[in-house]
């Protein structure tokens, strides 16, 4: 058995695949961080974001949405000069906006429960045999994208949402030939338990 074909050849990519990608994430703040990073990835490769992830965490105060929600133009200007991250004004401003949207959802019901509710609190176990079979988006991610936008989120199109759901383990999209498929399936539980 071998890992999913997208994971490599760099060790950072293999490690990410083997220890993080597809592992169910239940923490509300961590879910938000990953959604933001997937938004920054739009138009780029994930390895670019992965290599800069520690820089992003430092620049964005550990992705604390309650801190970021208070930011404004001075912080945007500072981040636009930070070579350690993706310097895209729209994505930076969207992160601040999304922190405020996260706060509203978190206060109302919890961002974790809001997002996991789309899969009834239990990771969906897909059984893909080839990478070519894995979709870029689905009707579900199109609906989630619309719902997130209604909540005030930006940079959360259906393809970004699909990639995010894979990364956070809402979908187990490891190929069935990959050892991580069974491992992630074994981590599945219901958020409401």
URZIMO-V827784 format. One record per backbone hydrogen bond with DSSP energy under -0.5 kcal/mol. NH is the residue of the N-H (numbers start at 0). CO is the residue of the C=O. Records with the same first field share a line. If there is no record, write none. Layout:
NH: CO / CO
This chain:
1: 176
6: 3
7: 5
12: 9
13: 9
14: 10
15: 11
16: 12
17: 13
18: 14
19: 15
20: 15
21: 166
22: 19
24: 167
25: 23
30: 26
31: 27
32: 28
33: 29
34: 30
35: 31
36: 32
37: 33
38: 34
39: 35
40: 36
41: 37 / 38
43: 40
47: 44
48: 44
49: 45
50: 46
51: 47 / 48
52: 48 / 49
55: 51
56: 52
57: 53
58: 54
59: 55
60: 57
61: 56
62: 59
63: 59 / 60
64: 62
66: 63
67: 63
68: 64
69: 66
70: 67
74: 71
75: 71
76: 72
77: 73
78: 74
79: 75
80: 77
81: 78
82: 80
84: 81
86: 84
87: 85
88: 86
91: 87
92: 88
93: 89
94: 90
95: 91
96: 92
97: 93
98: 94
99: 95
100: 96
101: 97
102: 98
103: 99
104: 100
105: 101
106: 102
107: 103
108: 104
109: 104
113: 109
114: 110
115: 111
116: 112
117: 114
118: 115
119: 116
120: 115
121: 118
122: 188
123: 169
125: 123 / 171
132: 129
133: 129 / 130
141: 137
142: 138
143: 139
144: 140
145: 141
146: 142
147: 143
148: 144
149: 145
150: 146
151: 148
152: 147
160: 156
161: 157
162: 158
163: 159
164: 160
165: 161
166: 162
167: 163
168: 165
169: 164
170: 164
171: 123
172: 170
175: 127
177: 174
180: 177
181: 177
182: 178
183: 179
184: 180
185: 181
186: 182 / 183
187: 183 / 184
190: 120 / 188
192: 189
